[in-house]
Structures are given as C-alpha cells and as structure tokens.
C-alpha cells in the first residue's frame, strides 16, 4: 500500500469582517465543487489544520495530486458567508514544521 503524499498550504484570508472557521472551509469546499465537481472534491483530501481569524491566517492540508485544484479553487473565492473576500496562498510545504518556519 502506497503512502498518500500531502502538502500544507499557508493561506491569507482578505476580508473586512472576520469569517468563522466553518464559514471559511465551507467557502473552500463550495469553490472546489463549483470548479471541479464532486469527483474533483473527492480527490483533494482537504483538511483545515489551523485557522486564526484574528490574523486572517489558515493552514490547509491537501493531497499532492490535488494541489493545483486547491490553488485554483482558492483563487476563485470571491465571498465568504455572503461577504466580499479573497484568499491568497502564502506558501506551500511538505511538513507543518517547515511551513511555520517559512511563514515566520
């Protein structure tokens, strides 16, 4: 059995009002489903690892094969919970430790 390779993305949420973690991940899932359908969404293995609403910062885990799917879906987000928003990928890493070292 092969090991699933994953990547961790540090993302910045640009929004006037602070969205909750559930609202953020729902917007990401909606964007993936809208662009790639249920099959594309099932490939991602998407997990929200960390979400800091005050810093407007999130860490998301995705499978390596769906990295480009997630990047495109994050770029396509224009609103979160009905409020205008944008999501920017800051950095991508293979481990959480390296990701935190890159973002600090």
VMD Tcl script that builds the backbone (N, CA, C; Angstrom):
set m [mol new atoms 312]
animate dup $m
set s [atomselect $m all]
$s set {name element resname resid chain x y z} {
  {N N UNK 1 A 0.837 -1.180 0.000}
  {CA C UNK 1 A 0.000 0.000 0.000}
  {C C UNK 1 A 0.882 1.245 0.000}
  {N N UNK 2 A 0.568 2.169 -0.898}
  {CA C UNK 2 A 1.369 3.378 -1.013}
  {C C UNK 2 A 0.897 4.448 -0.048}
  {N N UNK 3 A 1.827 5.217 0.401}
  {CA C UNK 3 A 1.549 6.330 1.301}
  {C C UNK 3 A 1.024 7.510 0.492}
  {N N UNK 4 A 0.028 8.199 1.030}
  {CA C UNK 4 A -0.516 9.375 0.361}
  {C C UNK 4 A 0.374 10.578 0.678}
  {N N UNK 5 A 0.890 11.213 -0.364}
  {CA C UNK 5 A 1.714 12.401 -0.165}
  {C C UNK 5 A 0.798 13.607 -0.011}
  {N N UNK 6 A 1.118 14.435 0.963}
  {CA C UNK 6 A 0.289 15.592 1.252}
  {C C UNK 6 A 1.130 16.861 1.229}
  {N N UNK 7 A 0.460 17.978 1.044}
  {CA C UNK 7 A 1.095 19.282 1.125}
  {C C UNK 7 A 0.267 20.169 2.041}
  {N N UNK 8 A 0.963 21.095 2.677}
  {CA C UNK 8 A 0.330 22.040 3.593}
  {C C UNK 8 A 0.448 23.428 2.988}
  {N N UNK 9 A -0.669 24.154 2.973}
  {CA C UNK 9 A -0.697 25.493 2.415}
  {C C UNK 9 A -0.990 26.502 3.509}
  {N N UNK 10 A -0.207 27.563 3.540}
  {CA C UNK 10 A -0.497 28.696 4.413}
  {C C UNK 10 A -1.244 29.698 3.547}
  {N N UNK 11 A -2.443 30.070 3.984}
  {CA C UNK 11 A -3.254 30.991 3.200}
  {C C UNK 11 A -3.661 32.193 4.039}
  {N N UNK 12 A -3.823 33.314 3.347}
  {CA C UNK 12 A -4.261 34.549 3.980}
  {C C UNK 12 A -5.666 34.855 3.479}
  {N N UNK 13 A -6.562 35.147 4.415}
  {CA C UNK 13 A -7.936 35.478 4.077}
  {C C UNK 13 A -8.090 36.993 4.142}
  {N N UNK 14 A -8.418 37.591 3.026}
  {CA C UNK 14 A -8.587 39.040 2.961}
  {C C UNK 14 A -10.087 39.339 2.971}
  {N N UNK 15 A -10.567 39.827 4.119}
  {CA C UNK 15 A -11.992 40.069 4.296}
  {C C UNK 15 A -12.180 41.152 5.349}
  {N N UNK 16 A -13.164 42.015 5.167}
  {CA C UNK 16 A -13.387 43.089 6.133}
  {C C UNK 16 A -13.914 42.564 7.456}
  {N N UNK 17 A -14.842 41.617 7.389}
  {CA C UNK 17 A -15.385 41.024 8.607}
  {C C UNK 17 A -14.761 39.646 8.798}
  {N N UNK 18 A -14.425 39.296 10.023}
  {CA C UNK 18 A -13.744 38.037 10.300}
  {C C UNK 18 A -14.678 36.847 10.112}
  {N N UNK 19 A -14.401 35.984 9.138}
  {CA C UNK 19 A -15.226 34.792 8.983}
  {C C UNK 19 A -14.841 33.727 10.010}
  {N N UNK 20 A -15.802 32.918 10.399}
  {CA C UNK 20 A -15.532 31.802 11.305}
  {C C UNK 20 A -14.838 30.689 10.528}
  {N N UNK 21 A -14.223 29.763 11.246}
  {CA C UNK 21 A -13.512 28.676 10.574}
  {C C UNK 21 A -14.448 27.828 9.720}
  {N N UNK 22 A -15.657 27.592 10.201}
  {CA C UNK 22 A -16.622 26.791 9.442}
  {C C UNK 22 A -17.028 27.511 8.159}
  {N N UNK 23 A -17.209 28.813 8.231}
  {CA C UNK 23 A -17.571 29.592 7.044}
  {C C UNK 23 A -16.444 29.558 6.010}
  {N N UNK 24 A -15.203 29.622 6.488}
  {CA C UNK 24 A -14.052 29.584 5.581}
  {C C UNK 24 A -13.967 28.256 4.849}
  {N N UNK 25 A -14.024 27.150 5.580}
  {CA C UNK 25 A -13.872 25.839 4.938}
  {C C UNK 25 A -15.069 25.528 4.045}
  {N N UNK 26 A -16.257 26.015 4.403}
  {CA C UNK 26 A -17.427 25.832 3.537}
  {C C UNK 26 A -17.243 26.572 2.215}
  {N N UNK 27 A -16.655 27.764 2.259}
  {CA C UNK 27 A -16.399 28.529 1.038}
  {C C UNK 27 A -15.369 27.815 0.156}
  {N N UNK 28 A -14.370 27.201 0.774}
  {CA C UNK 28 A -13.363 26.460 0.014}
  {C C UNK 28 A -14.000 25.248 -0.659}
  {N N UNK 29 A -14.785 24.488 0.097}
  {CA C UNK 29 A -15.465 23.312 -0.474}
  {C C UNK 29 A -16.403 23.719 -1.601}
  {N N UNK 30 A -17.139 24.816 -1.417}
  {CA C UNK 30 A -18.069 25.279 -2.454}
  {C C UNK 30 A -17.319 25.662 -3.725}
  {N N UNK 31 A -16.171 26.301 -3.581}
  {CA C UNK 31 A -15.377 26.696 -4.735}
  {C C UNK 31 A -14.829 25.479 -5.480}
  {N N UNK 32 A -14.333 24.500 -4.743}
  {CA C UNK 32 A -13.820 23.276 -5.368}
  {C C UNK 32 A -14.935 22.558 -6.114}
  {N N UNK 33 A -16.078 22.428 -5.471}
  {CA C UNK 33 A -17.205 21.727 -6.078}
  {C C UNK 33 A -17.715 22.460 -7.312}
  {N N UNK 34 A -17.723 23.776 -7.262}
  {CA C UNK 34 A -18.198 24.569 -8.401}
  {C C UNK 34 A -17.267 24.418 -9.603}
  {N N UNK 35 A -15.954 24.419 -9.349}
  {CA C UNK 35 A -14.993 24.335 -10.452}
  {C C UNK 35 A -14.754 22.910 -10.956}
  {N N UNK 36 A -14.700 21.933 -10.032}
  {CA C UNK 36 A -14.283 20.579 -10.407}
  {C C UNK 36 A -15.308 19.501 -10.119}
  {N N UNK 37 A -16.425 19.850 -9.505}
  {CA C UNK 37 A -17.468 18.872 -9.228}
  {C C UNK 37 A -17.138 17.991 -8.035}
  {N N UNK 38 A -17.999 17.028 -7.803}
  {CA C UNK 38 A -17.837 16.117 -6.672}
  {C C UNK 38 A -16.605 15.224 -6.831}
  {N N UNK 39 A -16.304 14.825 -8.050}
  {CA C UNK 39 A -15.143 13.960 -8.282}
  {C C UNK 39 A -13.855 14.712 -7.946}
  {N N UNK 40 A -13.737 15.936 -8.393}
  {CA C UNK 40 A -12.563 16.746 -8.080}
  {C C UNK 40 A -12.434 17.000 -6.596}
  {N N UNK 41 A -13.568 17.238 -5.927}
  {CA C UNK 41 A -13.550 17.478 -4.484}
  {C C UNK 41 A -13.110 16.233 -3.733}
  {N N UNK 42 A -13.489 15.063 -4.236}
  {CA C UNK 42 A -13.116 13.827 -3.544}
  {C C UNK 42 A -11.624 13.530 -3.651}
  {N N UNK 43 A -10.957 14.068 -4.640}
  {CA C UNK 43 A -9.513 13.849 -4.818}
  {C C UNK 43 A -8.668 14.656 -3.835}
  {N N UNK 44 A -9.217 15.733 -3.287}
  {CA C UNK 44 A -8.402 16.670 -2.527}
  {C C UNK 44 A -7.961 16.157 -1.170}
  {N N UNK 45 A -8.817 15.448 -0.458}
  {CA C UNK 45 A -8.477 15.060 0.909}
  {C C UNK 45 A -8.286 16.285 1.784}
  {N N UNK 46 A -9.059 17.312 1.543}
  {CA C UNK 46 A -8.915 18.614 2.183}
  {C C UNK 46 A -9.200 18.555 3.681}
  {N N UNK 47 A -8.305 19.165 4.463}
  {CA C UNK 47 A -8.467 19.267 5.906}
  {C C UNK 47 A -7.985 20.635 6.370}
  {N N UNK 48 A -8.771 21.258 7.222}
  {CA C UNK 48 A -8.365 22.523 7.827}
  {C C UNK 48 A -7.555 22.196 9.074}
  {N N UNK 49 A -6.276 22.518 9.076}
  {CA C UNK 49 A -5.381 22.198 10.181}
  {C C UNK 49 A -5.424 23.280 11.250}
  {N N UNK 50 A -5.326 24.535 10.832}
  {CA C UNK 50 A -5.281 25.650 11.783}
  {C C UNK 50 A -5.983 26.840 11.160}
  {N N UNK 51 A -6.719 27.587 11.986}
  {CA C UNK 51 A -7.392 28.788 11.499}
  {C C UNK 51 A -7.326 29.844 12.586}
  {N N UNK 52 A -6.733 30.981 12.244}
  {CA C UNK 52 A -6.621 32.095 13.176}
  {C C UNK 52 A -7.368 33.275 12.566}
  {N N UNK 53 A -8.579 33.518 13.050}
  {CA C UNK 53 A -9.427 34.581 12.494}
  {C C UNK 53 A -8.841 35.956 12.747}
  {N N UNK 54 A -8.184 36.146 13.873}
  {CA C UNK 54 A -7.611 37.457 14.199}
  {C C UNK 54 A -6.493 37.836 13.227}
  {N N UNK 55 A -5.635 36.876 12.904}
  {CA C UNK 55 A -4.534 37.127 11.963}
  {C C UNK 55 A -4.964 36.935 10.515}
  {N N UNK 56 A -6.182 36.415 10.325}
  {CA C UNK 56 A -6.718 36.093 8.996}
  {C C UNK 56 A -5.778 35.127 8.279}
  {N N UNK 57 A -5.429 34.056 8.968}
  {CA C UNK 57 A -4.427 33.096 8.509}
  {C C UNK 57 A -4.973 31.686 8.708}
  {N N UNK 58 A -4.732 30.812 7.739}
  {CA C UNK 58 A -5.184 29.425 7.858}
  {C C UNK 58 A -4.128 28.487 7.295}
  {N N UNK 59 A -4.116 27.270 7.822}
  {CA C UNK 59 A -3.263 26.204 7.302}
  {C C UNK 59 A -4.189 25.089 6.842}
  {N N UNK 60 A -4.016 24.674 5.588}
  {CA C UNK 60 A -4.872 23.672 4.978}
  {C C UNK 60 A -3.997 22.530 4.470}
  {N N UNK 61 A -4.467 21.289 4.669}
  {CA C UNK 61 A -3.755 20.117 4.146}
  {C C UNK 61 A -4.509 19.576 2.940}
  {N N UNK 62 A -3.760 19.184 1.908}
  {CA C UNK 62 A -4.355 18.654 0.683}
  {C C UNK 62 A -3.443 17.564 0.132}
  {N N UNK 63 A -4.011 16.635 -0.626}
  {CA C UNK 63 A -3.168 15.612 -1.243}
  {C C UNK 63 A -2.367 16.248 -2.378}
  {N N UNK 64 A -1.193 15.720 -2.626}
  {CA C UNK 64 A -0.287 16.291 -3.629}
  {C C UNK 64 A -0.904 16.298 -5.023}
  {N N UNK 65 A -1.666 15.270 -5.360}
  {CA C UNK 65 A -2.254 15.191 -6.702}
  {C C UNK 65 A -3.302 16.279 -6.923}
  {N N UNK 66 A -3.861 16.823 -5.861}
  {CA C UNK 66 A -4.908 17.841 -5.984}
  {C C UNK 66 A -4.424 19.237 -5.596}
  {N N UNK 67 A -3.132 19.438 -5.515}
  {CA C UNK 67 A -2.596 20.739 -5.113}
  {C C UNK 67 A -3.025 21.846 -6.078}
  {N N UNK 68 A -2.929 21.595 -7.357}
  {CA C UNK 68 A -3.321 22.607 -8.343}
  {C C UNK 68 A -4.825 22.873 -8.314}
  {N N UNK 69 A -5.604 21.843 -8.036}
  {CA C UNK 69 A -7.055 22.005 -7.907}
  {C C UNK 69 A -7.371 22.958 -6.762}
  {N N UNK 70 A -6.704 22.767 -5.631}
  {CA C UNK 70 A -6.960 23.623 -4.475}
  {C C UNK 70 A -6.493 25.051 -4.730}
  {N N UNK 71 A -5.327 25.226 -5.329}
  {CA C UNK 71 A -4.831 26.573 -5.610}
  {C C UNK 71 A -5.794 27.347 -6.500}
  {N N UNK 72 A -6.292 26.698 -7.539}
  {CA C UNK 72 A -7.234 27.355 -8.448}
  {C C UNK 72 A -8.546 27.673 -7.731}
  {N N UNK 73 A -8.983 26.775 -6.886}
  {CA C UNK 73 A -10.233 26.978 -6.158}
  {C C UNK 73 A -10.111 28.107 -5.143}
  {N N UNK 74 A -8.975 28.212 -4.485}
  {CA C UNK 74 A -8.766 29.307 -3.533}
  {C C UNK 74 A -8.739 30.657 -4.260}
  {N N UNK 75 A -8.138 30.684 -5.429}
  {CA C UNK 75 A -8.081 31.926 -6.199}
  {C C UNK 75 A -9.458 32.350 -6.699}
  {N N UNK 76 A -10.359 31.392 -6.844}
  {CA C UNK 76 A -11.697 31.679 -7.368}
  {C C UNK 76 A -12.681 32.149 -6.292}
  {N N UNK 77 A -12.291 32.106 -5.040}
  {CA C UNK 77 A -13.192 32.530 -3.963}
  {C C UNK 77 A -13.342 34.054 -3.998}
  {N N UNK 78 A -14.589 34.511 -4.075}
  {CA C UNK 78 A -14.869 35.945 -4.085}
  {C C UNK 78 A -15.695 36.386 -2.886}
  {N N UNK 79 A -16.299 35.422 -2.187}
  {CA C UNK 79 A -17.068 35.776 -0.992}
  {C C UNK 79 A -17.057 34.624 -0.005}
  {N N UNK 80 A -17.101 34.993 1.266}
  {CA C UNK 80 A -17.188 34.016 2.349}
  {C C UNK 80 A -18.367 34.426 3.210}
  {N N UNK 81 A -19.333 33.536 3.332}
  {CA C UNK 81 A -20.549 33.779 4.119}
  {C C UNK 81 A -21.263 35.046 3.666}
  {N N UNK 82 A -21.309 35.275 2.349}
  {CA C UNK 82 A -22.018 36.422 1.798}
  {C C UNK 82 A -21.277 37.740 1.858}
  {N N UNK 83 A -20.054 37.722 2.368}
  {CA C UNK 83 A -19.260 38.947 2.442}
  {C C UNK 83 A -18.097 38.855 1.463}
  {N N UNK 84 A -17.774 39.977 0.829}
  {CA C UNK 84 A -16.700 40.005 -0.153}
  {C C UNK 84 A -15.381 39.582 0.482}
  {N N UNK 85 A -14.649 38.706 -0.200}
  {CA C UNK 85 A -13.391 38.186 0.353}
  {C C UNK 85 A -12.489 37.690 -0.762}
  {N N UNK 86 A -11.226 37.513 -0.427}
  {CA C UNK 86 A -10.237 36.923 -1.325}
  {C C UNK 86 A -9.301 36.060 -0.478}
  {N N UNK 87 A -8.796 34.994 -1.075}
  {CA C UNK 87 A -7.885 34.094 -0.377}
  {C C UNK 87 A -6.598 34.009 -1.182}
  {N N UNK 88 A -5.464 34.227 -0.513}
  {CA C UNK 88 A -4.156 34.207 -1.171}
  {C C UNK 88 A -3.295 33.109 -0.553}
  {N N UNK 89 A -2.627 32.328 -1.406}
  {CA C UNK 89 A -1.701 31.303 -0.940}
  {C C UNK 89 A -0.372 31.980 -0.639}
  {N N UNK 90 A 0.087 31.852 0.605}
  {CA C UNK 90 A 1.360 32.447 1.006}
  {C C UNK 90 A 2.526 31.528 0.683}
  {N N UNK 91 A 2.401 30.260 1.082}
  {CA C UNK 91 A 3.472 29.295 0.832}
  {C C UNK 91 A 2.923 27.880 0.894}
  {N N UNK 92 A 3.679 26.952 0.322}
  {CA C UNK 92 A 3.326 25.535 0.304}
  {C C UNK 92 A 4.514 24.758 0.847}
  {N N UNK 93 A 4.239 23.724 1.648}
  {CA C UNK 93 A 5.316 22.930 2.213}
  {C C UNK 93 A 4.877 21.480 2.384}
  {N N UNK 94 A 5.850 20.605 2.560}
  {CA C UNK 94 A 5.566 19.191 2.766}
  {C C UNK 94 A 5.320 18.832 4.212}
  {N N UNK 95 A 5.750 19.673 5.148}
  {CA C UNK 95 A 5.520 19.424 6.578}
  {C C UNK 95 A 5.008 20.694 7.250}
  {N N UNK 96 A 4.310 20.511 8.340}
  {CA C UNK 96 A 3.787 21.650 9.087}
  {C C UNK 96 A 4.930 22.458 9.697}
  {N N UNK 97 A 5.958 21.763 10.176}
  {CA C UNK 97 A 7.098 22.440 10.799}
  {C C UNK 97 A 7.781 23.374 9.797}
  {N N UNK 98 A 8.049 22.891 8.608}
  {CA C UNK 98 A 8.688 23.717 7.580}
  {C C UNK 98 A 7.768 24.869 7.156}
  {N N UNK 99 A 6.475 24.610 7.139}
  {CA C UNK 99 A 5.526 25.664 6.788}
  {C C UNK 99 A 5.565 26.802 7.796}
  {N N UNK 100 A 5.597 26.476 9.088}
  {CA C UNK 100 A 5.669 27.509 10.110}
  {C C UNK 100 A 7.004 28.256 10.061}
  {N N UNK 101 A 8.081 27.551 9.719}
  {CA C UNK 101 A 9.379 28.222 9.576}
  {C C UNK 101 A 9.367 29.204 8.406}
  {N N UNK 102 A 8.673 28.869 7.324}
  {CA C UNK 102 A 8.602 29.754 6.154}
  {C C UNK 102 A 7.740 30.984 6.431}
  {N N UNK 103 A 6.700 30.841 7.238}
  {CA C UNK 103 A 5.768 31.943 7.446}
  {C C UNK 103 A 6.168 32.884 8.560}
  {N N UNK 104 A 7.140 32.515 9.371}
  {CA C UNK 104 A 7.558 33.379 10.472}
  {C C UNK 104 A 8.658 34.309 10.071}
}
mol reanalyze $m
mol bondsrecalc $m
mol representation Tube
mol addrep $m
